[in-house]
Amino acid sequence: MKLKNIELWKDRHDVMLTAFLGVNDSMAQGNKKRPAVIVVPGGAYYNCDTAGLEGDPVALSFAADGYQAFTLRYSTVPRTPEGKKAFPSQLLDLGKAMLMIREKADEWDVDTDRICVAGFSAGAHLTALYSSMWQEGLLSEELGAPAEDFRPAAVMLLYGYYDYRTAYGKYSAPEEFPPLLKMQAPLLGAEVPDEETMDRWSPYRHVTASMPPAFLAAAMDDRLISPENSLMLAARLHQENVPCELHIFRRGGHAFGAGLNMDQPYRRDKRRGAADWLPLAKEFLNGVLYPETAEERERDVFAERYNG
């Protein structure tokens, strides 16, 4: 495996794409291009710990399965370039990462038709927003590339906020806002943003049939971001006929990431209750990226045998 750290913007050292690249066997036959996954950690937009359980461990798990895997360290509120709003800096970071992978596809053996994105908490909000807005023109105008170049093949969304209007609507006054909602003020430009601003940066409000297939997961005992967010987004995806899969785990809390125990990650017997999201997500991706499922293959064999 090759490890690369790539700065996405000139004169900025805080926005980084880390690549975990598998090396193809010289004896391998046929197409050597691999699917890819960009992992986008959480951190409430105030930090972005790519080395934590929501970053490199997830990327390495996909790398172990043969994906070309990447983690993205995106702009955070304390490091947003002077004179720019926090949003949409993060969207541009993710768009830039997508373009970088496409540009290096031949060198990195990436199948450009199979680049996926996985986001956690704030990273899930960012990933959902990106996946629902890729065709709207913002990324194309700012980064000078065709809209299709930004579309992920699939998206994985773990325990994020997806609709600011619903989140703010639960409270009658700012003093009632939970800490996580209060932290959104620098992102949205106001302690109590207007509905136009909330809708502008709410993935739920941008979902159309153009959104890529989505895998969603959350935990019932998440005390930071209610699993209702995932339920609501899944219902919206279903309305737009976007292929999706939703898992609400009984236990897992918030930020379960790769499902490892934070203190003793090597203790498989101490893994988090929602750890099964990862193999489930991989199975979902396999069905999206390589749609000839076992059921379809058996159907075809049956047709050939009895209808031929």
N, C-alpha and C positions, 0 to 999 in steps of 0.2 A: 504493500500500500504506500502511496505517496501522500504526503501532507503538504498543503500549500496555504499560505495566508496572503490574501490579495486585498489591498486597499482600493475601495471603489471610487473614491473621489480624490482629486489632487489636493494636497495640503491638508487632508484630514486623516488622522490616524485612529479615530474612534469608530469609524464605519468600516467593517471588515467582513470579508467572505472567507471562511475557512473551508478548505476542500479536503475530503478524505477520498482519494482516488484509487480505485482498484486497478491493478495492472493485469492486462489480458495475457493469458497463457499463450506462448508462441505456437503451441500445438493446437490451439482452439480453431475450429472450423466455422465458416459462415460469418454472419454478422456479429461484429465485436462491439457494436454500440450498446450502451447500457441505459436503462432508465435512471432518472436522477431525482433526488429529493432535497429541497431547501428547507432546513429546520429553522424556525423563527421563535426564539424563547420569549418568556414573559418578563415581568419586572415593572408593571404599572407605568411604563414609558419613562420611568425615572432611572432605571438601570436595565442592563441586558446581559445576563450572565450566561454566555455561550458555553462555559465549562460546566454549568450546573446540570441538574437532572433533566431539564427541558431542552438542553442543547446538544453538546457533543455525545453524551451517551445514546441519545436517540439516533443521531446521525450515524454513529458507529454501528448500531444495531442494523440499520439499513445497509451500511457498507458491508457488513458481514454477510448479507444476503445477496450481494452482488450489485447493489445500486452504487452509482456515483453520488456521494452524499456531501452536503454542505451545511454549515451553520452560518447564520447572518447576525452580525452585531450591527444593529441599526441605530439611528439617531435617538437620543433620549432628551428629555426636557432640559437637564442641566447642560447638555452639549449641542443643543440646536444652534446652527450658525446664526450669528448676530444679524438682526434685521429680517429674519425669516420666522414665520409661524411654525410651531411644532408640527402641525399638520399642514401640508402633506409631505413633509420631509421624509417620514418613514416609508410612505408609499413609493417615493422616488428611490429610496435605498433598495427596496425590494425589486422594483422595476429594473434598476441598474444591475442588480445581481442576476436577474433573469437574462438580461442582454449579454452580460459577461459570460454566462454559461453557454449561451447560444454562439457567441463569438468564438469561444474556445472548444466548441463541441468536437471538432475533429481531433484536436490535440488531447482532449480529455476523454475521448470515446463516449460521448453522451448522445443518446437518441433524443433529438430535439422535439420529437412528437410525444415524448413521455417524461416531461419535466413536471414534478409534483411539488406541492408546498405543504408544510405542516406547521401550525402555529399553536402556541400555548398562552392562555390568559391574555395579556395585552397583545402578545404575538398572534393569538387567535383572532382578536379583533382586527389587527392589522392585516392578517392573511385573508380573513373573510371580506374585509373592505376591498383589498386588492383584487380578490377573485370575483367580486361582484361589480367592480368599476373598471376592469381592464379595458373594456370596449368603449368607454365614455369619452375618451379624448384627452384627459388630463395627462396620462403617461406619455402618449404619443406627442403631445405638444411640448412637454417639458424635456423629454429625452430624445425626440427626433427619430422615432422608429414606428413602423406600422403597428396598429393595435394588436394584430394577431401574434406578434412577437412576444407579447406580454401574457398571453393566456396560458395558465397552467393546465396540464392534462387532468389533474385531480387535486383536491385540497382536503387536508385533515385539520379539523378544528377542535381544540381541546379547551373546555371550560372558559369561554370568553364572554365579554359583554358584546351584544350584537345590535342593541337598539337603545340609544341614549334617551329618546323621548319616553319610552316605557320606564327606564331606570329612574329618571328624574321625576316622572309622574307619580311615583309611589310616595313622595314626600311633599309636604305643604310649604316648607320653608327651608332655606339653606342650612340653618343650624341643625336640621334633622338629617342632612346628608351623611352617609357613612364615609369614613376616611377615603376609601377608594374612589368614590364619586367626587369628593372635594379635590382630589388630585388631578381631576380632568380639566380644571379651570385653565391652566396654561395651554392645554391642547386645544380647547374650544374657544378660548379668548374671553371668557366671562365666567363668573361664579355660577350664574344661572343663564345659560345660553338660550337664544331664541330658537324656535322650532325649526327654522330654516337651517341654522347651523347644526343643530342636533341631527336633523335628517341628512345633511350633507355628509356627515361622518359616521352614519349608522349603516352597517352592512345590510341589515334587515330591509332598509328602505330602497336598496339598489338591486335586490335580487330579481333577475329575469331568467328566461330560458337559456341565456348565454352563459350563465355561471357553470363552471365545470362540476362534474360529479363530486359529492362531498361526503366525508365521513366525520361524524360528530360524536364526542364523548364527554361526559361529565360525571360527577358523583353526587348522590343524594345528600351526603353530609358535608358538602362544600359550603362553608360559612362565609366565604368571601364573595363569590359570584354564584348566584342561585342557578341550579340546573334548568330553571324555567327558561333561561336565555337559549339554551340548546334546543329545548322542546319547541320554543317559538320559531326559531330559525328553521328547524327541520320541517315544521308545518308550512312555512313560507316556501321552502324549496319544493315541497310536495305539490303545493298549489301551482307552481311554475313548471311542473314535470321535470325537475332536475333530479337525476338519480342520486339518492342519498341513503345513508345508513346511520342510525342513531343508537347509542348505547348509554344508558344511565345506570351507573354502578351503585350498589347499595353503600359501599364504603370506598374511600379514596381521598376524601378531603379536597383541598385545593392544591394545585401545583404538584400533582402526583407524577408528572413527567414520565420518565422511563419506567416508573413503578418500583424503583429501588428504595431501600431504606437509606435515608440520608446519612446516618451515622455509620452504618455497616453495609455498604452497597453490595458487598460480596456475600451477604447472608441471604440466599434465595428463599429460605424459610421465613424471612422477615420482610418480604416484599409487600408493597402497598396493595390494597384491596382491588384497585382498578388496573393492576398491571396487565391484565389480559387485553386491554385496548390495543396494545402494540401488535400482537399476532392477528387480531381481528382486523386492524387497519391494513396490514400487509395482505391479508386475504382479499379485502375489499379492493385494494389497488391492483392486485393480480387480475381480478375480474374486470376492472376498468381498462387496464393497459393491455391485457391479453384476453379478450372477451370469449375466446373459445373455452368455455368452462367444461367441466366433466359432464354436466347434464347435456350440454349442446353436443359434445362429442359422442356421447352415448346415443343421443337422438339420431345423429347422422349415421352412426354405425347401424342402428336399428333400421333406419330408412333404406340404407344400402342392402341390408340383408333380406328384408321382407318386401320391399317395394321395387327392388331393382329388376 
